[in-house]
Amino acid sequence: MATVYAEIGNPGYGGVGVGVSASEQSNNGSTSTIKVEGRYYNDSPYTVYADDSHINLSGRGDRSAPYAVPGNYNEVLDSYTITVSHGSDGSAKSVSFSCYGESTYPSGSATATVTISTSANPRYTVSYDGAGGSTPGSQTKIYGISCTVASASSRTGYTFQYWSGSDGKNYNAKASFTGNYALKLTAVWKINTWTVTFNANGGTGTPSNQTKTYGQTLTITTKKPTRTLYDFVSWSGSDGKTYAAGGSFTGNYNLTLTASWKLAYVKPTIKSLQAYHCLQDGTASESGTYIKVLIGWSVDRYVYSDNQGKGINVTCDGTSKGTINISGISGSSQLIFGGSYDPDITNVVSVYLYDTKQPSMGVSNSVNAQGTSYILDIDTNGNVCFGGAAESTYQICTKKNGVVTWHP
């Protein structure tokens, strides 16, 4: 409590006057309750007979003092309470109160003024726990005034999510905290991850994506793509490194792995293929009932240095006619077969060439052994056939796809 006195007068053996007191009764957060008292006093040991003595506290009206004021008198004649707002920033507020007094005897008047400061708004501490990351400094939260929570913390290999409060609430970075209490905020993190993708590079059976987690070693899948005539070698990384299937990846970044291949096998080559009707000794003849097939071939030694030709299977119109045994890396081979083929019929001759290393992965091709072709034939008796051989039974005939139709 603060009290200030002011003397009205002194009859010679002591003074009389007024006083004013002010005290803070409570701090309500952003306001304070102040009690104000107006007093009349006699500081002499003798009774003073004061004529028409009164006080007026803060304009509240006159309050009379007793006519006979006992010695050492100091009494409250008026009081009230008032609510005072603190500063807009929560700081203490300075306020003044006055009490006016006068009397006819001793003659005079006086005013006492007291000034006090309220308490400031209550303060609370907002503290932080970086939970492995950077930790911001503590903040002061003022009652009734919002506080801006710290920015996101930082942590290598992690992404900040939010602040977890000791009050059970979650706060984003730079969020507003309006509570009037102490608060501890703990950082919540999400570990960083990256994606490892695969490119089969012409193969099939591409592995599914994998996820790489910060600080953890990723074992690359042992699954390998496949590609006809090629062997898988390794994964070529977009980071310029080479990775084995089932190998380890420790980098903290996205990665694309592209399959690297090496040639596993090169098929043999049919360089030339010819078939025609012939006589039994292989001499070409339009009336021949045999067929002769000639095959030019080669095999590759890029992958297998000891590779060589092994055989050529021959079929005619879908029927097997035998196998030509071959050796070496190239050559020309032939086969004569038949004896009853119609020279006027075109026959389809197919060959299958294979080598010693991959007999089941040979190559095939087909060619026509063309039947005899006639534009117009006239025999010695004057019989005529268009597209076939003339016969004496009829005068004119036509032939299409080996079928002869005679016209009388």
HELIX and SHEET records of a PDB file:
HELIX    1   1 PRO A  359  MET A  361  5                                   3    
SHEET    1   A 4 ALA A   2  GLY A   9  0                                        
SHEET    2   A 4 VAL A  16  ASN A  27 -1                                        
SHEET    3   A 4 THR A  31  ASN A  42 -1                                        
SHEET    4   A 4 TYR A  73  SER A  85 -1                                        
SHEET    1   B 2 VAL A  48  TYR A  49  0                                        
SHEET    2   B 2 ALA A  68  VAL A  69 -1                                        
SHEET    1   C 4 ASP A  62  SER A  64  0                                        
SHEET    2   C 4 HIS A  54  LEU A  57 -1                                        
SHEET    3   C 4 SER A  94  SER A 103 -1                                        
SHEET    4   C 4 GLY A 108  SER A 117 -1                                        
SHEET    1   D 5 GLN A 139  ILE A 142  0                                        
SHEET    2   D 5 ARG A 123  ASP A 129 -1                                        
SHEET    3   D 5 LEU A 183  ILE A 191  1                                        
SHEET    4   D 5 TYR A 158  GLY A 165 -1                                        
SHEET    5   D 5 ASN A 170  TYR A 171 -1                                        
SHEET    1   E 2 CYS A 147  THR A 148  0                                        
SHEET    2   E 2 SER A 176  PHE A 177 -1                                        
SHEET    1   F 5 GLN A 210  THR A 213  0                                        
SHEET    2   F 5 THR A 193  ASN A 199 -1                                        
SHEET    3   F 5 LEU A 255  LEU A 263  1                                        
SHEET    4   F 5 TYR A 230  GLY A 237 -1                                        
SHEET    5   F 5 THR A 242  TYR A 243 -1                                        
SHEET    1   G 2 LEU A 218  THR A 219  0                                        
SHEET    2   G 2 SER A 248  PHE A 249 -1                                        
SHEET    1   H 3 THR A 269  CYS A 278  0                                        
SHEET    2   H 3 TYR A 290  SER A 298 -1                                        
SHEET    3   H 3 SER A 330  GLY A 338 -1                                        
SHEET    1   I 4 THR A 319  ASN A 325  0                                        
SHEET    2   I 4 GLY A 309  CYS A 316 -1                                        
SHEET    3   I 4 ASN A 347  ASP A 355 -1                                        
SHEET    4   I 4 VAL A 363  ALA A 369 -1                                        
SHEET    1   J 4 ASP A 377  ILE A 378  0                                        
SHEET    2   J 4 VAL A 384  PHE A 386 -1                                        
SHEET    3   J 4 ILE A 396  LYS A 400  1                                        
SHEET    4   J 4 VAL A 403  HIS A 407 -1                                        
END                                                                             
